[in-house]
Amino acid sequence: MDQISIIFAFIHTWQKEVQTTMKTMTCKQLGGPCDLAHSGDDANVIIKAQDKHLRDAVKSGDTAHEEAAKAMKGRWKNPFAGMGWYNQVKKDFAALPNNK
């Protein structure tokens, strides 16, 4: 195998691995009001995406997301109190099938 073939084989293998480890959770699954999908290879990536989504939604005037944004903000301010939610999200994420 020449070097180019090796590189392409590596990239192909890496892309397949990334695709099979990605999972998706919706805003609603994370306590929000909508079905916006967040995808990531780790629960923390999904949680950060949800936090940004909630902040952006409220900033744009979406009142439906205010309650969930307030709850998320409370978890960031009081991390020990939010551990139950965080651990549940990690457990739910782990139980999800990988994206295809």
C-alpha positions as a Markdown table, in Angstrom:
| # | Residue | x | y | z |
|---|---|---|---|---|
| 1 | Met | 0.0 | 0.0 | 0.0 |
| 2 | Asp | 1.3 | 3.4 | -0.8 |
| 3 | Gln | 1.1 | 6.3 | 1.6 |
| 4 | Ile | -2.0 | 7.9 | 0.1 |
| 5 | Ser | -3.9 | 4.6 | 0.3 |
| 6 | Ile | -2.9 | 4.2 | 4.0 |
| 7 | Ile | -4.1 | 7.8 | 4.7 |
| 8 | Phe | -7.4 | 7.2 | 3.0 |
| 9 | Ala | -7.9 | 3.9 | 4.8 |
| 10 | Phe | -7.2 | 5.6 | 8.1 |
| 11 | Ile | -9.6 | 8.4 | 7.4 |
| 12 | His | -12.3 | 6.0 | 6.3 |
| 13 | Thr | -11.9 | 3.9 | 9.4 |
| 14 | Trp | -11.9 | 7.0 | 11.6 |
| 15 | Gln | -15.1 | 8.4 | 9.9 |
| 16 | Lys | -16.9 | 5.1 | 10.5 |
| 17 | Glu | -15.9 | 5.1 | 14.1 |
| 18 | Val | -17.1 | 8.6 | 14.7 |
| 19 | Gln | -20.4 | 7.9 | 13.0 |
| 20 | Thr | -21.0 | 4.8 | 15.1 |
| 21 | Thr | -20.3 | 6.6 | 18.4 |
| 22 | Met | -22.5 | 9.6 | 17.8 |
| 23 | Lys | -25.8 | 9.7 | 19.7 |
| 24 | Thr | -28.7 | 12.1 | 19.5 |
| 25 | Met | -31.0 | 13.5 | 22.2 |
| 26 | Thr | -33.7 | 16.1 | 21.8 |
| 27 | Cys | -34.4 | 19.3 | 23.7 |
| 28 | Lys | -37.5 | 17.6 | 25.1 |
| 29 | Gln | -35.5 | 14.6 | 26.4 |
| 30 | Leu | -33.3 | 17.1 | 28.3 |
| 31 | Gly | -36.2 | 18.9 | 29.9 |
| 32 | Gly | -37.0 | 21.5 | 27.2 |
| 33 | Pro | -40.1 | 22.1 | 25.2 |
| 34 | Cys | -39.1 | 21.3 | 21.6 |
| 35 | Asp | -37.8 | 18.5 | 19.4 |
| 36 | Leu | -34.5 | 20.1 | 18.3 |
| 37 | Ala | -31.9 | 17.3 | 18.1 |
| 38 | His | -28.5 | 17.6 | 19.6 |
| 39 | Ser | -25.9 | 15.0 | 18.5 |
| 40 | Gly | -22.5 | 14.2 | 20.1 |
| 41 | Asp | -20.2 | 11.4 | 21.1 |
| 42 | Asp | -20.5 | 12.2 | 24.8 |
| 43 | Ala | -23.3 | 13.3 | 27.1 |
| 44 | Asn | -21.3 | 16.4 | 28.0 |
| 45 | Val | -21.4 | 17.6 | 24.4 |
| 46 | Ile | -25.1 | 17.2 | 24.3 |
| 47 | Ile | -25.6 | 19.0 | 27.6 |
| 48 | Lys | -23.5 | 22.0 | 26.4 |
| 49 | Ala | -25.4 | 22.1 | 23.1 |
| 50 | Gln | -28.7 | 22.1 | 25.1 |
| 51 | Asp | -27.4 | 24.9 | 27.3 |
| 52 | Lys | -26.5 | 27.0 | 24.3 |
| 53 | His | -29.8 | 26.2 | 22.6 |
| 54 | Leu | -31.8 | 27.3 | 25.7 |
| 55 | Arg | -29.8 | 30.5 | 26.0 |
| 56 | Asp | -30.2 | 31.3 | 22.3 |
| 57 | Ala | -33.9 | 30.6 | 22.3 |
| 58 | Val | -34.6 | 32.8 | 25.3 |
| 59 | Lys | -32.4 | 35.5 | 24.0 |
| 60 | Ser | -34.5 | 35.5 | 20.7 |
| 61 | Gly | -37.7 | 35.9 | 22.7 |
| 62 | Asp | -38.9 | 32.3 | 22.8 |
| 63 | Thr | -40.9 | 32.2 | 26.1 |
| 64 | Ala | -41.5 | 28.4 | 25.7 |
| 65 | His | -37.9 | 27.8 | 26.6 |
| 66 | Glu | -37.6 | 30.1 | 29.6 |
| 67 | Glu | -38.5 | 27.6 | 32.3 |
| 68 | Ala | -36.0 | 25.0 | 31.0 |
| 69 | Ala | -33.3 | 27.7 | 30.6 |
| 70 | Lys | -33.9 | 28.8 | 34.2 |
| 71 | Ala | -33.6 | 25.2 | 35.4 |
| 72 | Met | -30.3 | 24.8 | 33.4 |
| 73 | Lys | -28.9 | 28.0 | 34.8 |
| 74 | Gly | -29.8 | 26.8 | 38.3 |
| 75 | Arg | -27.9 | 23.5 | 37.7 |
| 76 | Trp | -24.8 | 25.5 | 36.6 |
| 77 | Lys | -25.0 | 27.7 | 39.7 |
| 78 | Asn | -25.5 | 24.8 | 42.1 |
| 79 | Pro | -23.6 | 21.9 | 40.5 |
| 80 | Phe | -24.1 | 19.6 | 43.5 |
| 81 | Ala | -27.9 | 20.0 | 43.5 |
| 82 | Gly | -27.9 | 19.4 | 39.7 |
| 83 | Met | -25.9 | 16.1 | 39.9 |
| 84 | Gly | -29.1 | 14.1 | 39.9 |
| 85 | Trp | -30.2 | 15.5 | 36.5 |
| 86 | Tyr | -26.6 | 15.3 | 35.2 |
| 87 | Asn | -26.2 | 11.6 | 36.2 |
| 88 | Gln | -29.7 | 10.8 | 34.7 |
| 89 | Val | -28.7 | 12.5 | 31.4 |
| 90 | Lys | -25.5 | 10.5 | 31.3 |
| 91 | Lys | -27.4 | 7.3 | 32.0 |
| 92 | Asp | -30.0 | 8.1 | 29.3 |
| 93 | Phe | -27.3 | 8.9 | 26.8 |
| 94 | Ala | -25.4 | 5.7 | 27.5 |
| 95 | Ala | -28.6 | 3.7 | 26.9 |
| 96 | Leu | -29.3 | 5.3 | 23.5 |
| 97 | Pro | -28.4 | 3.5 | 20.3 |
| 98 | Asn | -25.6 | 4.9 | 18.2 |
| 99 | Asn | -26.6 | 7.0 | 15.2 |
| 100 | Lys | -26.5 | 5.2 | 11.9 |
